[in-house]
Amino acid sequence: MLEQLTLGRYIPGHSWLHRLDPRAKLLLACYFIVIAFLTTNWLTYVLMFAFIGGVIFLTGLSFSYFVRGIGPLIWLIVFTAILQLLFTPGGHIYWHWGILMITSTGIQTSTAVFLRFLLIITMATVLTLTTAPLAIADGVEALLRPLRVIHFPVAQTALMLSVALRFVPTLLDEAQTIMNAQRARGVEFNNGGLIKRLRAIVPLLIPLFVGAIGRADDLATAMESRGYQGATNRTRYRVLKWHNADTIAVVVILVLNVVLVVLRHM
């Protein structure tokens, strides 16, 4: 299942979305996430999913690939929605047992939480699939550059984000390798109850963390040997350039926001 997870992975391509400036894509993703949290009308959810469907189409990748890619995270979203369903009071009570209850408000809240997190994870997946980690770091650094006035560590923050995104697929692949090695020794990860599955995962964590620390140490050594200094004004091989397509993308998300505001008050 881990090898199917697409969040954090980058797939090179030549689609319209791949060619957008990373600053534009970061602005679109952040703005979309904010809109997703503010959405309350069911009609606006339909419009949001239609928009994200159009964005997926522009990536040039198949919808089935996205569905398989976010599948491993669906269980986390479902678990969060169930917590909202069972612990949210208010409205008509359909079922009650101790501190657990299912109410009309709980059903509405849990459904909204599920849809919002699904939208957010899908947009985050689109961002990482179509934007290289270094490009995301350059975009973050460019957007946060005004914060240098208050001595905010912009370069260090961008580097930290870039390394984190770069390590996500690496750690997933390493975890899958360790799981395959342990399966060859008779460990079963998919059989038994929840407690048994959690116990089977514990031996996976130690070698995974040891490997992650080793990779981080190797990366730090390589950067120091090349004289990396994040605080200095470094030149770049690829210079970010804002094009008309980036302006169009920002205008589209602003128009979407206006439409959602109108629908919210209908």
C-alpha positions in Angstrom: 0.0 0.0 0.0 2.9 2.4 0.8 4.2 2.2 -2.8 0.9 3.5 -4.1 1.0 6.7 -2.0 1.6 9.7 -4.3 1.6 12.5 -1.7 5.2 13.9 -1.7 6.2 12.2 -5.0 7.1 14.2 -8.1 6.4 12.9 -11.6 8.1 14.9 -14.4 5.9 16.0 -17.2 5.1 18.7 -19.8 1.5 19.5 -18.9 0.2 23.1 -18.5 0.2 22.6 -14.8 3.8 21.3 -14.8 4.9 24.5 -16.6 3.3 26.9 -14.1 5.6 28.9 -11.9 6.0 27.3 -8.5 5.0 30.5 -6.8 1.6 30.5 -8.6 1.0 26.8 -7.7 1.8 27.5 -4.1 -0.5 30.4 -4.0 -3.3 28.4 -5.7 -2.8 25.5 -3.3 -2.8 27.6 -0.2 -5.8 29.6 -1.3 -7.7 26.5 -2.2 -7.0 25.0 1.2 -8.3 28.1 2.9 -11.4 28.1 0.8 -12.0 24.4 1.6 -12.0 25.1 5.3 -14.5 28.0 4.8 -16.9 26.0 2.6 -20.2 25.3 4.3 -22.7 25.0 1.4 -23.2 21.6 -0.3 -23.4 23.3 -3.7 -19.9 24.9 -3.0 -18.6 21.4 -2.3 -19.8 20.2 -5.7 -18.1 23.2 -7.3 -14.9 22.6 -5.4 -14.7 18.9 -6.5 -15.5 20.0 -10.1 -12.6 22.4 -9.9 -10.2 19.9 -8.5 -11.3 17.4 -11.1 -10.4 20.0 -13.8 -7.0 20.5 -12.1 -6.3 16.8 -12.1 -7.2 16.7 -15.9 -4.6 19.4 -16.5 -1.9 17.4 -14.9 -2.1 14.9 -17.7 -2.3 12.0 -15.3 -5.2 9.5 -15.0 -7.9 9.9 -12.4 -7.4 6.2 -11.4 -3.8 7.0 -10.5 -4.9 9.8 -8.1 -7.5 7.5 -6.6 -5.0 4.8 -5.9 -2.5 7.4 -4.7 -4.7 8.9 -2.0 -6.2 5.5 -1.0 -3.7 4.9 1.9 -4.8 8.2 3.4 -8.5 7.6 3.1 -8.5 5.5 6.3 -7.0 8.4 8.2 -9.7 10.7 6.9 -12.4 8.2 7.7 -11.0 7.8 11.3 -11.1 11.6 11.8 -14.7 11.8 10.4 -15.8 8.9 12.7 -14.4 10.8 15.8 -16.4 13.9 14.7 -19.5 11.7 14.2 -19.4 10.1 17.6 -18.3 13.0 19.8 -20.2 16.0 18.3 -23.3 17.0 20.2 -26.2 19.1 19.0 -29.3 18.6 16.9 -31.5 15.5 16.9 -30.0 12.5 18.7 -30.3 9.2 16.6 -28.2 7.0 18.9 -26.7 7.4 22.3 -24.4 5.1 24.5 -22.4 6.6 27.3 -20.3 9.5 25.9 -20.8 8.3 22.4 -23.7 9.7 20.3 -24.8 10.1 16.7 -26.6 13.4 16.1 -27.8 15.4 13.1 -25.1 17.9 13.8 -22.5 15.2 14.1 -23.5 13.7 10.7 -23.2 17.1 9.1 -19.8 17.9 10.8 -18.3 14.5 10.0 -19.3 14.7 6.4 -17.9 18.2 6.1 -14.6 17.1 7.7 -14.3 14.1 5.3 -14.9 16.3 2.2 -12.6 19.0 3.3 -9.7 16.7 4.1 -10.3 14.9 0.8 -10.1 18.2 -1.1 -7.0 19.3 0.8 -5.1 16.0 0.4 -6.0 15.9 -3.3 -4.7 19.5 -3.9 -1.5 18.8 -1.9 -1.0 15.7 -4.0 -1.4 17.7 -7.2 1.1 20.2 -6.0 3.8 17.6 -5.2 3.2 15.5 -8.3 3.6 18.5 -10.7 6.3 20.5 -8.8 9.8 19.3 -8.1 10.9 19.7 -4.4 13.6 22.2 -5.3 11.1 24.3 -7.3 8.7 24.2 -4.3 11.6 25.4 -2.0 12.5 28.2 -4.5 8.8 29.2 -4.6 8.5 29.3 -0.8 11.7 31.3 -0.5 10.5 33.8 -3.0 7.1 34.2 -1.4 8.6 34.6 2.1 11.4 36.9 1.0 9.6 40.0 2.4 9.9 38.4 5.9 13.6 38.9 5.8 13.0 42.4 7.0 12.1 41.0 10.4 15.0 38.6 10.2 12.9 35.5 9.5 15.1 32.6 8.4 13.6 32.3 4.9 16.4 30.3 3.3 16.6 27.8 6.1 12.8 27.4 6.1 12.8 26.7 2.4 15.7 24.3 2.7 13.9 22.4 5.5 10.7 22.1 3.4 12.7 21.0 0.4 14.5 18.3 2.3 11.3 17.1 4.0 9.5 16.8 0.6 12.5 15.0 -0.9 12.6 12.5 1.9 8.9 11.5 1.8 9.1 9.2 -1.2 12.6 7.9 0.0 11.2 7.0 3.4 8.1 5.3 1.9 10.3 3.2 -0.4 12.6 2.3 2.4 9.6 1.3 4.6 8.3 -0.9 1.8 11.7 -2.5 1.5 11.9 -3.2 5.2 8.3 -4.6 5.2 9.1 -6.9 2.3 12.2 -8.2 4.1 10.2 -8.8 7.3 7.5 -10.6 5.3 10.1 -12.9 3.9 10.9 -13.8 7.5 7.3 -14.6 8.3 5.9 -11.3 9.6 2.3 -10.7 8.7 1.2 -7.0 8.5 -2.3 -7.5 7.1 -3.7 -10.3 9.3 -5.2 -10.2 12.8 -6.9 -7.4 14.7 -5.8 -3.8 15.2 -3.5 -4.5 18.2 -1.8 -7.3 16.3 -1.2 -5.2 13.3 0.2 -2.3 15.4 2.6 -4.8 17.1 3.8 -6.0 13.7 4.6 -2.4 12.7 6.7 -1.6 15.8 9.8 -3.6 14.5 9.5 -1.6 11.3 10.0 1.8 13.1 13.4 1.3 14.5 15.3 0.4 11.3 13.3 3.1 9.5 14.3 5.8 11.9 17.9 4.6 11.9 18.0 4.8 8.1 16.4 8.3 8.1 19.0 9.6 10.6 21.8 8.0 8.5 20.5 9.6 5.3 20.1 13.0 7.1 23.7 12.8 8.4 25.0 12.0 4.9 23.1 14.9 3.4 24.4 17.3 6.1 28.0 16.1 5.4 27.5 16.5 1.7 26.2 20.1 2.1 29.0 21.1 4.4 31.6 19.7 2.1 30.3 21.9 -0.7 30.3 25.0 1.5 26.5 25.5 1.7 25.4 28.6 3.6 21.7 29.2 3.5 21.9 32.8 4.9 23.9 34.1 1.9 22.4 35.4 -1.3 23.1 32.5 -3.6 22.7 32.5 -7.4 20.5 29.9 -9.0 20.7 27.7 -12.0 17.0 28.1 -12.7 15.5 31.6 -12.3 11.8 31.8 -11.6 9.9 33.8 -14.2 6.2 34.8 -14.0 4.3 34.3 -17.2 0.8 35.1 -18.4 -0.4 31.5 -17.7 0.5 32.1 -14.0 -1.6 35.3 -13.9 -4.5 33.4 -15.5 -4.3 30.7 -12.9 -4.4 33.2 -10.1 -7.4 35.0 -11.7 -9.2 31.7 -12.0 -8.9 30.9 -8.3 -10.0 34.4 -7.4 -13.1 34.0 -9.6 -13.8 30.7 -7.9 -13.6 32.5 -4.6 -16.1 35.1 -5.7 -18.5 32.4 -6.9 -18.2 30.4 -3.7 -18.9 33.5 -1.6 -22.1 34.2 -3.7 -23.2 30.5 -3.3 -22.5 30.6 0.4 -25.1 33.3 0.9 -27.7 31.8 -1.3 
